[in-house]
Amino acid sequence: MPRLSAFLTIAFLATSHLVPAPAAGAERNGKWPVDFQRDIRPILAQNCFTCHGPDAASREAGLRLDRRPDAIGRLESGQAAIHPGHAESSELIRRLVADDSELMPPPETGRRLTPEQIDLLRRWVDSGAEYAGHWAYLPLTRPETPALANPKAARNEIDHFVLAALDRENLAPETEADRTTLIRRLSLDLTGLPPTAADVAAFLSDSRNDAYEQLVERLLSSPHFGERWGRHWLDLARYADSDGYLGDDLRPNAFRYRDWVIEAINRDLPFDQFTIEQIAGDLLPDATLEQQIATGFHRNSMKNTEAGADREEDRVNQAVDRVSTVGNVWLGLTVGCAQCHTHKYDPITHHEFYGLYAFFNNADDRDVSIPSPDQSRQKAALKQWTVERDQAEAAVRKVAPGLSKKELDSLIKLLSKSAARRDDDEESRLASMLEDLDEAQRLSLSEFEAIAARKPIVQEFKASTIAVAAKARETHVHMRGDFRSPGDIVTPGTPQFLNPLKTRGDAPDRLDLARWIVDDSNPLTARVAVNHVWKHLFGRGLVHPSDNFGISGEPPSHPELLDWLASEFRRLGWSRKELIRLIVTSATYRQRSTSRPEVEARDPLNVWLARQSRLRVEAEIVRDLALSVSGLLEPKVGGPSIRPALHARVTAISRNREWEVSGGSDRYRRGMYVLLRRATPYPMLTQFDAPDTTASCSVRERSNSPLQALTLLNDPVFLECARHFGERLTREESSDARVWIAAAFQQALSRAPEHRELDRLVELHREHSELISRLPAAELATLIARALPETEARELATRILMARTLMNLDEFITRE
């Protein structure tokens, strides 16, 4: 814990300049008035609350600093940690500058407050040491939209908040991006696929005043919208196609939940209902099959299927994971920190954690049947087959009167079993029975065998969900988080610092919990939800990181904008599409991503939104881009997971030895459909920072490594895409290199090349041509992977190399 606290201190110091500044004119004598929320709580939370916070079990010296009455009260020593109005007589201030024997935080923790932080605390105490409630726990209200000196600069209310903040910081916004940038940005953000050359040309030539808005509507209506935003949700849901742990058995039905997510997002299922159906779809009155499938959200927990695993321990671990995930996804809180003890920072007690745990303790895994599209036809065929089989069996019994009924039953049973499944003993017995029969009798038996072999199969599909346990379990606090050390009995309940829980019956259940989460009086859910959406459209949330709305997290960069968006989200009926439409039509979203030195020096992380953010696309989209420009992409939405080509060195190890590459066009489906095996994840996705799926992921890392470049160059999928892209280029009518290279550039990057770019690419083509002319025939054949006359082969090879170059540009995998 000291190491964690030290890390949090460093993180705070590194980002403290990002805390929202007071309004212009608030500065006095060269210093801002101290604000508890902005200036003081982060210092106390990240340096003091571990030992002097909510957790009584770890509290030192009886001092509690997270509540004012405790902080200003007399200690056993007779002194007060905080003496409001008198910093120099406050023990807290004295200990911050004391010798090592009394210094706080203790030197062995590795933490030390800066002189600036100590000055803030001293000024705060002198001004009365007033506390304030944590911003995220306060009721959600709708702020007034700020007035602007130049209201024409704003396209909607979002811009009023952003421009007002920029004005306070004396920063100017960027100008609007050009249309080619906007259509690629929108296409990647809303569908995850690049615009075609025809799409770009149509948008550039569209002279309507609402051309941009019409483009937004088209993309929001695309079936690929659900895929793009469904993938974001699957990160939160810790979706995978296997159990995890060493056994890591596959989950062939997991994709049913993924399909539900895509479909729900495409039809814009309101977020409150989207929430309820995933947390407690099985408890809704007359729950539909789809609502039960939605509750498969909980089945994404890891499961230990190893032979020696403790089944009860695994069940408990899954329930704990479900509590932590729900708290993280919808409340933005590290609820799981209270599993072993009262939360060190947030007001969640050890008992309250197990009150939440009780909602899930009485849920068991269950699989439900899904009728196949052809099931009615299959059942009709089975009924007809049964009639034919019964007639054939009657005929067999007539022509074999010499056999006893025991013997006849055994013969019919053997003939009903396919020849491929009979063992040697069964074949011997069958031959013995048939040897004394005449030709007519054998013919009748042969007809029966043929009919038996044609038995139609009625496909039974399953989906993973949960349901109320047949026998209720008593829930106890787990002392130190160990289920083998039961403590007090607890009943289902929610943390007291949030809105009260409303119950439908005598005992609260998961449906009550779900409705509590989306209740209008819950201050967290709408804030957390809009922050997730904002993060995906700007690369960084208004609250960062987006999974910590608690006391130890950073305050929002634009608190009024966050609350306005949250209240607007509710007003819009919790519509995800309406919220996204609002954001992407703002002037803030439509800015250029160009970095300016004067802004970069003051705001390197683009917290104040003086420009758009330039971001590398996620792992799945990197693959989608390559498939799309190559012409290989299979756009089918939904269905079972796929297995793309893998290098033999990967398939030779661990669970991937059974990696059977998908056939036909399935192998070219989008990256979100790639089989996610937890123990041996798909390497390409891992290289580009896809989450490991063992826990909910609210923020993906974006790293840069040589392995990423090598993957784009040498991975079997990207090699195949480069070949097909090169073949598309050979079909260009013009043989003029400048013409077809410009067309290739447009296909790959959604824009025309500048003259200097085209000149450089033409020169590169010349260099490639010389290289290919000297390439031995065997190496040439390896590159193009097909048989062609030598002249055609060498021309194709040069175009493949040009395609490979374009697909390895930074701009190709970047959203501007």
KOLNU-348648 format. One record per residue (C-alpha): residue in three letters; x, y, z. Coordinates in pm, whole numbers, padded with zeros to 5 digits, always signed. Layout:
ALAXYZ...
END
This chain:
MET+00000+00000+00000PRO+00284+00253+00069ARG+00415+00189-00282LEU+00067+00240-00429SER+00024+00561-00230ALA+00362+00685-00347PHE+00263+00616-00705LEU-00065+00803-00659THR+00126+01098-00515ILE+00358+01109-00813ALA+00060+01082-01048PHE-00109+01370-00869LEU+00197+01591-00882ALA+00238+01518-01252THR-00118+01617-01332SER-00199+01877-01068HIS-00162+02158-01322LEU-00462+02014-01505VAL-00708+02087-01223PRO-00965+02347-01334ALA-00850+02698-01248PRO-01072+02957-01080ALA-01259+03204-01294ALA-01069+03498-01437GLY-01028+03777-01184ALA-01033+03545-00884GLU-00662+03581-00813ARG-00566+03782-00504ASN-00217+03893-00405GLY-00073+03660-00665LYS-00257+03356-00525TRP-00593+03193-00595PRO-00843+03142-00314VAL-00805+02787-00188ASP-01082+02551-00293PHE-01131+02228-00098GLN-01249+02025-00395ARG-00983+02145-00634ASP-00683+02199-00408ILE-00716+02019-00075ARG-00908+01693-00110PRO-00663+01547-00371ILE-00370+01615-00135LEU-00542+01454+00164ALA-00680+01160-00038GLN-00352+01064-00195ASN-00126+01126+00103CYS-00331+01088+00422PHE-00645+00879+00380THR-00463+00544+00373CYS-00392+00582+00746HIS-00638+00856+00839GLY-00939+00783+00623PRO-01263+00581+00623ASP-01111+00243+00713ALA-01122+00218+01094ALA-00917-00103+01089SER-00611+00072+00947ARG-00664+00416+01106GLU-00361+00544+01295ALA-00368+00747+01618GLY-00747+00767+01607LEU-00722+01048+01351ARG-00970+01070+01066LEU-00920+01343+00807ASP-01191+01268+00551ARG-01465+01426+00766ARG-01447+01775+00919PRO-01595+01697+01264ASP-01331+01427+01315ALA-01049+01636+01170ILE-01110+01937+01396GLY-01192+01735+01709ARG-00957+01686+01999LEU-00730+01383+01986GLU-00625+01170+02283SER-00322+01396+02318GLY-00552+01693+02369GLN-00437+01855+02047ALA-00638+01909+01731ALA-00510+01802+01392ILE-00681+02104+01240HIS-00751+02425+01431PRO-00969+02626+01190GLY-00827+02973+01136HIS-00496+02888+01303ALA-00260+02689+01084GLU+00043+02734+01312SER-00135+02571+01606SER-00269+02283+01394GLU-00094+01953+01448LEU-00148+01859+01082ILE+00058+02154+00958ARG+00328+02107+01223ARG+00379+01742+01132LEU+00419+01823+00762VAL+00741+02015+00835ALA+00862+01829+01146ASP+01182+01629+01189ASP+01193+01274+01053SER+01076+01123+01382GLU+00743+01308+01361LEU+00725+01392+00991MET+00409+01305+00800PRO+00376+01122+00576PRO+00642+00899+00739PRO+00970+00900+00543GLU+00957+00521+00495THR+00649+00562+00275GLY+00856+00747+00016ARG+00598+01027+00007ARG+00666+01394+00068LEU+00443+01693+00016THR+00582+01974-00193PRO+00622+02326-00048GLU+00334+02434-00274GLN+00104+02167-00131ILE+00197+02257+00227ASP+00128+02622+00149LEU-00216+02529+00014LEU-00298+02334+00330ARG-00176+02619+00552ARG-00385+02875+00365TRP-00687+02644+00376VAL-00663+02601+00754ASP-00614+02975+00806SER-00924+03044+00597GLY-01140+02821+00818ALA-01068+02466+00693GLU-01409+02429+00533TYR-01492+02092+00376ALA-01718+02023+00078GLY-01886+01711-00053HIS-01705+01519-00326TRP-01819+01657-00662ALA-01917+01316-00805TYR-02142+01234-00508LEU-02336+01560-00522PRO-02682+01558-00685LEU-02677+01610-01059THR-02810+01952-01158ARG-02824+02120-01498PRO-02578+02413-01516GLU-02658+02730-01705THR-02496+02752-02048PRO-02216+03014-02035ALA-02257+03329-02239LEU-01990+03401-02499ALA-01857+03727-02632ASN-01877+03571-02980PRO-02170+03325-02974LYS-02131+03259-03349ALA-01818+03058-03269ALA-02037+02792-03106ARG-02242+02534-03296ASN-02420+02401-02987GLU-02415+02421-02609ILE-02104+02205-02577ASP-01900+02476-02744HIS-02022+02738-02497PHE-01868+02544-02208VAL-01544+02464-02392LEU-01493+02813-02534ALA-01563+02974-02197ALA-01295+02755-02039LEU-01048+02834-02318ASP-01115+03202-02270ARG-01032+03172-01899GLU-00707+03004-01995ASN-00632+03266-02262LEU-00621+02992-02528ALA-00775+03007-02874PRO-00952+02710-03034GLU-00832+02551-03357THR-01011+02613-03683GLU-01243+02352-03834ALA-01080+02057-04005ASP-01115+02016-04382ARG-01384+01790-04522THR-01154+01499-04609THR-01033+01489-04249LEU-01387+01517-04113ILE-01531+01230-04316ARG-01245+00997-04224ARG-01265+01102-03858LEU-01640+01049-03846SER-01623+00719-04032LEU-01358+00579-03798ASP-01527+00711-03482LEU-01879+00598-03570THR-01824+00277-03769GLY-01455+00192-03736LEU-01424+00162-04115PRO-01263+00408-04357PRO-01473+00597-04612THR-01446+00476-04970ALA-01314+00704-05242ALA-01673+00739-05364ASP-01788+00839-05015VAL-01522+01109-04996ALA-01599+01241-05345ALA-01971+01259-05268PHE-01913+01447-04942LEU-01670+01692-05103SER-01921+01771-05376ASP-02223+01798-05143SER-02313+02168-05137ARG-02608+02135-04898ASN-02589+02340-04578ASP-02649+02026-04375ALA-02409+01799-04567TYR-02212+01726-04249GLU-02525+01648-04049GLN-02649+01418-04326LEU-02318+01231-04315VAL-02355+01190-03939GLU-02705+01048-03985ARG-02588+00798-04246LEU-02308+00672-04022LEU-02530+00652-03713SER-02773+00440-03917SER-02504+00201-04039PRO-02515-00154-03899HIS-02141-00109-03839PHE-02218+00159-03578GLY-02326-00117-03340GLU-02003-00304-03406ARG-01785+00000-03338TRP-01956+00108-03018GLY-02030-00249-02920ARG-01655-00315-02912HIS-01615-00025-02669TRP-01879-00181-02445LEU-01723-00527-02466ASP-01405-00381-02314LEU-01608-00277-02012ALA-01791-00611-02006ARG-01457-00808-02008TYR-01590-01016-02297ALA-01394-01325-02406ASP-01455-01658-02581SER-01293-01874-02312ASP-01298-01934-01937GLY-00946-01824-01852TYR-00707-01981-01601LEU-00498-02281-01703GLY-00793-02483-01834ASP-00917-02195-02051ASP-01200-02397-02207LEU-01374-02231-02500ARG-01719-02075-02465PRO-01894-02153-02793ASN-02204-01961-02690ALA-02032-01642-02571PHE-02093-01467-02903ARG-02468-01458-02829TYR-02405-01183-02574ARG-02179-00997-02819ASP-02452-01012-03084TRP-02704-00878-02832VAL-02478-00580-02757ILE-02435-00496-03127GLU-02806-00525-03198ALA-02906-00324-02888ILE-02671-00040-02979ASN-02782-00039-03342ARG-03148+00000-03240ASP-03043+00261-02982LEU-03185+00078-02682PRO-03202+00354-02417PHE-02905+00332-02184ASP-03118+00288-01874GLN-03291-00014-02027PHE-02958-00130-02171THR-02834-00128-01812ILE-03133-00302-01655GLU-03137-00585-01907GLN-02769-00665-01853ILE-02781-00655-01475ALA-03120-00821-01427GLY-03281-00908-01760ASP-03380-01249-01626LEU-03587-01087-01350LEU-03797-00864-01574PRO-04166-00962-01593ASP-04213-01211-01877ALA-03845-01176-01965THR-03782-01228-02334LEU-03508-01452-02466GLU-03310-01141-02566GLN-03337-00997-02216GLN-03208-01323-02070ILE-02920-01320-02317ALA-02840-00963-02209THR-02782-01086-01856GLY-02498-01290-02003PHE-02300-00977-01914HIS-02231-01152-01583ARG-02116-01473-01751ASN-01811-01293-01887SER-01641-01355-01552MET-01347-01592-01561LYS-01422-01949-01455ASN-01181-02206-01318THR-01252-02547-01472GLU-00933-02722-01362ALA-00979-03064-01205GLY-00855-02970-00860ALA-01022-02630-00837ASP-01244-02549-00539ARG-01587-02499-00701GLU-01724-02288-00415GLU-01418-02064-00418ASP-01458-02016-00791ARG-01828-01933-00754VAL-01743-01675-00488ASN-01469-01526-00706GLN-01714-01487-00993ALA-01968-01314-00768VAL-01698-01077-00638ASP-01594-01002-00995ARG-01955-00921-01084VAL-01982-00674-00797SER-01654-00505-00889THR-01743-00490-01259VAL-02086-00338-01202GLY-01932-00079-00970ASN-01661+00006-01220VAL-01876+00014-01534TRP-02179+00206-01411LEU-02059+00394-01103GLY-01698+00462-01198LEU-01583+00345-00854THR-01321+00096-00739VAL-01582-00092-00538GLY-01364-00403-00532CYS-01118-00229-00298ALA-01369-00289-00017GLN-01365-00668-00059CYS-01108-00716+00217HIS-01155-00400+00426THR-01338-00070+00429HIS-01237+00141+00128LYS-00928+00353+00195TYR-01061+00659+00010ASP-01429+00630-00075PRO-01716+00591+00176ILE-01778+00222+00100THR-01756+00003+00408HIS-01653-00360+00422HIS-02012-00451+00513GLU-02154-00245+00227PHE-01940-00434-00022TYR-02100-00757+00091GLY-02441-00591+00078LEU-02373-00552-00295TYR-02226-00903-00308ALA-02554-01039-00167PHE-02736-00933-00486PHE-02518-01178-00682ASN-02468-01448-00422ASN-02806-01600-00506ALA-02750-01611-00882ASP-02643-01929-01060ASP-02515-01983-01412ARG-02777-02108-01655ASP-02789-02182-02027VAL-03108-02115-02220SER-03213-02274-02548ILE-03230-02063-02862PRO-03448-02185-03147SER-03257-02197-03474PRO-03403-02025-03781ASP-03455-02365-03943GLN-03583-02544-03635SER-03948-02561-03750ARG-03845-02716-04079GLN-03608-02953-03899LYS-03880-03067-03659ALA-04120-03129-03949ALA-03852-03333-04127LEU-03788-03532-03808LYS-04159-03609-03777GLN-04175-03732-04137TRP-03857-03937-04086THR-04006-04099-03775VAL-04306-04221-03981GLU-04076-04365-04250ARG-03852-04529-03993ASP-04147-04689-03811GLN-04276-04830-04141ALA-03930-04966-04226GLU-03898-05124-03882ALA-04237-05293-03920ALA-04120-05433-04255VAL-03804-05571-04091ARG-04006-05748-03825LYS-04225-05908-04093VAL-03943-06046-04306ALA-03742-06185-04017PRO-03991-06420-03843GLY-03717-06670-03755LEU-03558-06427-03506SER-03684-06395-03151LYS-03806-06055-03018LYS-03488-06023-02824GLU-03279-06086-03119LEU-03497-05855-03338ASP-03465-05564-03095SER-03087-05610-03086LEU-03069-05621-03467ILE-03276-05302-03507LYS-03063-05126-03247LEU-02746-05219-03429LEU-02884-05113-03767SER-02999-04781-03618LYS-02639-04705-03526SER-02424-04567-03808ALA-02159-04803-03942ALA-01885-04555-03856ARG-01978-04572-03487ARG-02001-04953-03454ASP-01709-05127-03288ASP-01564-05463-03402ASP-01775-05665-03159GLU-02096-05500-03284GLU-02000-05561-03647SER-01932-05928-03568ARG-02268-05971-03394LEU-02449-05802-03684ALA-02280-06026-03941SER-02374-06333-03737MET-02741-06229-03733LEU-02752-06158-04105GLU-02577-06472-04235ASP-02888-06695-04223LEU-03120-06440-04392ASP-03220-06456-04758GLU-03173-06177-05017ALA-03522-06022-04967GLN-03473-06007-04594ARG-03130-05850-04633LEU-03272-05590-04875SER-03540-05493-04623LEU-03277-05460-04352SER-03057-05251-04585GLU-03348-05013-04655PHE-03409-04976-04283GLU-03039-04904-04223ALA-03038-04638-04496ILE-03346-04465-04353ALA-03201-04477-04000ALA-02883-04311-04125ARG-03083-04018-04269LYS-03217-03904-03933PRO-03259-03525-03949ILE-03076-03321-03687VAL-03275-03066-03491GLN-03017-02806-03394GLU-03029-02686-03034PHE-02846-02358-02971LYS-02766-02226-02626ALA-02696-01888-02472SER-02523-01820-02141THR-02714-01626-01877ILE-02781-01637-01504ALA-03090-01702-01294VAL-03198-01698-00931ALA-03056-01997-00745ALA-03301-02276-00665LYS-03193-02264-00300ALA-03126-01930-00131ARG-02778-01875+00016GLU-02708-01685+00336THR-02458-01404+00279HIS-02184-01322+00528VAL-01908-01065+00535HIS-01585-01237+00433MET-01326-01143+00689ARG-01015-01012+00509GLY-01190-01115+00188ASP-01167-01489+00266PHE-01495-01675+00208ARG-01374-01943+00451SER-01383-01685+00733PRO-01748-01579+00749GLY-01840-01277+00958ASP-02168-01095+01014ILE-02476-01190+00815VAL-02565-00921+00558THR-02864-00865+00332PRO-02870-00706-00014GLY-02811-00332+00009THR-02634-00033-00146PRO-02380+00217-00005GLN-02547+00473+00220PHE-02366+00775+00075LEU-02559+00734-00252ASN-02930+00748-00330PRO-03161+00521-00126LEU-03254+00182-00268LYS-03619+00133-00361THR-03745-00224-00336ARG-04043-00389-00502GLY-04092-00660-00243ASP-03980-00773+00100ALA-03620-00839-00007PRO-03420-00637-00263ASP-03301-00821-00572ARG-03085-00752-00879LEU-03370-00578-01060ASP-03399-00334-00770LEU-03021-00285-00790ALA-03036-00219-01165ARG-03313+00038-01123TRP-03121+00199-00836ILE-02824+00243-01069VAL-03025+00429-01335ASP-03253+00616-01093ASP-03255+00992-01153SER-03134+01046-00797ASN-02817+00844-00858PRO-02546+01109-00912LEU-02291+00883-01078THR-02439+00675-01361ALA-02515+00948-01615ARG-02185+01124-01543VAL-01989+00803-01590ALA-02176+00709-01908VAL-02129+01041-02089ASN-01766+01047-01984HIS-01711+00710-02155VAL-01864+00842-02475TRP-01660+01164-02461LYS-01339+00965-02411HIS-01393+00768-02731LEU-01454+01085-02934PHE-01165+01292-02794GLY-00916+01033-02671ARG-00950+01148-02312GLY-01248+01176-02081LEU-01362+01493-01908VAL-01274+01282-01603HIS-00948+01093-01637PRO-00904+00808-01578SER-01262+00725-01658ASP-01287+00439-01406ASN-01225+00649-01095PHE-01493+00901-01003GLY-01394+00847-00641ILE-01213+01075-00400SER-00865+00964-00513GLY-00943+01035-00880GLU-00886+01355-01072PRO-01161+01617-01077PRO-01326+01684-01414SER-01153+01924-01649HIS-01490+02082-01737PRO-01722+02008-01443GLU-02012+02219-01570LEU-01993+02059-01916LEU-01987+01710-01763ASP-02300+01779-01560TRP-02475+01950-01850LEU-02405+01649-02075ALA-02522+01407-01804SER-02847+01596-01756GLU-02891+01625-02133PHE-02835+01251-02171ARG-03126+01190-01937ARG-03338+01453-02114LEU-03271+01278-02445GLY-03420+00958-02303TRP-03077+00802-02240SER-03024+00781-02618ARG-02664+00693-02706LYS-02710+00800-03067GLU-02859+01136-02971LEU-02570+01202-02733ILE-02310+01111-02994ARG-02492+01320-03257LEU-02477+01618-03020ILE-02105+01579-02956VAL-01989+01517-03314THR-02187+01813-03450SER-02016+02052-03207ALA-01744+02292-03321THR-01522+02139-03051TYR-01531+01797-03217ARG-01484+01943-03566GLN-01155+02120-03486ARG-00827+02037-03653SER-00591+01816-03452THR-00288+02029-03539SER-00061+02092-03243ARG+00049+02452-03180PRO+00368+02517-02981GLU+00211+02786-02762VAL-00075+02549-02668GLU+00145+02241-02640ALA+00366+02416-02386ARG+00073+02492-02157ASP-00158+02197-02227PRO+00040+01899-02365LEU-00242+01652-02293ASN-00506+01867-02464VAL-00716+01881-02150TRP-00863+02221-02241LEU-00965+02103-02589ALA-00801+02379-02791ARG-00780+02120-03073GLN-00896+01770-03158SER-00679+01475-03061ARG-00473+01271-03304LEU-00500+00905-03204ARG-00384+00568-03327VAL-00690+00352-03383GLU-00751+00047-03165ALA-00615-00297-03241GLU-00929-00434-03406ILE-00961-00126-03628VAL-00599-00156-03743ARG-00692-00496-03886ASP-01024-00366-04023LEU-00847-00088-04212ALA-00614-00333-04384LEU-00898-00566-04480SER-01109-00277-04603VAL-00858-00110-04837SER-00748-00448-04970GLY-01105-00534-05069LEU-01105-00849-04855LEU-01333-00730-04575GLU-01639-00947-04514PRO-01896-00698-04375LYS-02138-00954-04226VAL-02258-00842-03882GLY-02282-01083-03589GLY-02227-01456-03557PRO-01968-01692-03408SER-01608-01589-03352ILE-01348-01648-03620ARG-00991-01771-03637PRO-00773-01572-03880ALA-00444-01705-04011LEU-00171-01742-03749HIS+00199-01809-03788ALA+00295-02172-03728ARG+00519-02073-03436VAL+00211-01944-03253THR-00022-02233-03330ALA+00244-02481-03217ILE+00214-02380-02853SER-00040-02407-02572ARG-00413-02405-02647ASN-00368-02263-02996ARG-00254-02598-03133GLU-00621-02652-03222TRP-00640-02318-03406GLU-00827-02412-03721VAL-00827-02115-03959SER-01179-02010-04054GLY-01286-02098-04404GLY-01424-01888-04686SER-01493-01521-04630ASP-01531-01567-04253ARG-01156-01532-04205TYR-01186-01175-04338ARG-01449-01057-04091ARG-01390-00762-03862GLY-01141-00768-03578MET-01409-00766-03309TYR-01508-01117-03418VAL-01159-01266-03370LEU-01170-01548-03114LEU-01054-01409-02779ARG-00885-01687-02588ARG-00772-01556-02253ALA-00468-01777-02194THR-00333-01737-02549PRO-00477-01418-02699TYR-00451-01338-03069PRO-00099-01188-03098MET-00182-00907-03341LEU-00448-00768-03108THR-00213-00792-02812GLN+00062-00603-02997PHE-00176-00312-03048ASP-00286-00296-02683ALA-00615-00485-02685PRO-00720-00558-02322ASP-00649-00899-02173THR-01022-00950-02093THR-00956-01080-01740ALA-01117-00768-01594SER-01321-00469-01706CYS-01115-00222-01910SER-01230+00139-01926VAL-00914+00287-02082ARG-00693+00109-02335GLU-00325+00186-02340ARG-00172+00329-02657SER+00189+00218-02682ASN+00439+00246-02964SER+00676-00044-03018PRO+00889-00196-03295LEU+00677-00510-03274GLN+00379-00314-03404ALA+00570-00216-03719LEU+00691-00573-03763THR+00334-00698-03727LEU+00211-00466-04001LEU+00494-00586-04224ASN+00500-00958-04159ASP+00179-01082-03998PRO+00008-01332-04236VAL-00314-01129-04245PHE-00138-00804-04333LEU+00077-00975-04596GLU-00236-01115-04758CYS-00404-00773-04745ALA-00101-00610-04910ARG-00113-00869-05192HIS-00481-00809-05256PHE-00440-00433-05238GLY-00158-00465-05491GLU-00381-00672-05719ARG-00650-00404-05696LEU-00391-00152-05808THR-00300-00362-06114ARG-00661-00326-06228GLU-00624+00052-06254GLU-00676+00150-06617SER-00379+00387-06633SER-00022+00257-06650ASP+00106+00601-06549ALA+00261+00554-06206ARG+00154+00898-06088VAL-00209+00818-06167TRP-00242+00479-06004ILE-00023+00572-05706ALA-00244+00876-05642ALA-00551+00648-05658ALA-00388+00404-05415PHE-00305+00689-05179GLN-00667+00803-05190GLN-00793+00452-05114ALA-00555+00408-04822LEU-00572+00749-04656SER-00904+00895-04780ARG-00735+01200-04930ALA-00537+01301-05236PRO-00158+01316-05194GLU+00025+01647-05190HIS+00268+01705-05476ARG+00573+01637-05261GLU+00416+01317-05128LEU+00333+01195-05477ASP+00682+01278-05601ARG+00837+01077-05319LEU+00609+00779-05381VAL+00683+00780-05754GLU+01055+00778-05672LEU+00995+00492-05426HIS+00811+00301-05701ARG+01114+00343-05927GLU+01340+00205-05650HIS+01103-00086-05596SER+01099-00163-05969GLU+01478-00183-05976LEU+01476-00408-05670ILE+01213-00640-05816SER+01397-00662-06149ARG+01691-00821-05965LEU+01479-01049-05746PRO+01526-01425-05809ALA+01221-01605-05946ALA+01173-01810-05629GLU+01162-01501-05406LEU+00933-01328-05653ALA+00691-01622-05636THR+00694-01606-05256LEU+00608-01236-05262ILE+00313-01253-05502ALA+00195-01601-05390ARG+00059-01694-05735ALA+00178-01809-06076LEU+00204-01537-06344PRO+00414-01466-06654GLU+00738-01300-06543THR+00657-00948-06669GLU+00317-00945-06502ALA+00462-01101-06188ARG+00727-00829-06152GLU+00474-00550-06209LEU+00239-00701-05953ALA+00525-00734-05705THR+00610-00363-05731ARG+00249-00270-05671ILE+00230-00504-05373LEU+00533-00329-05226MET+00367+00009-05283ALA+00050-00117-05116ARG+00258-00246-04826THR+00424+00094-04793LEU+00093+00279-04777MET-00048+00034-04523ASN+00256+00089-04301LEU+00230+00467-04288ASP+00154+00621-03951GLU-00137+00807-04107PHE-00296+00480-04219ILE-00356+00364-03862THR-00423+00711-03720ARG-00745+00899-03668GLU-00681+01271-03714
END
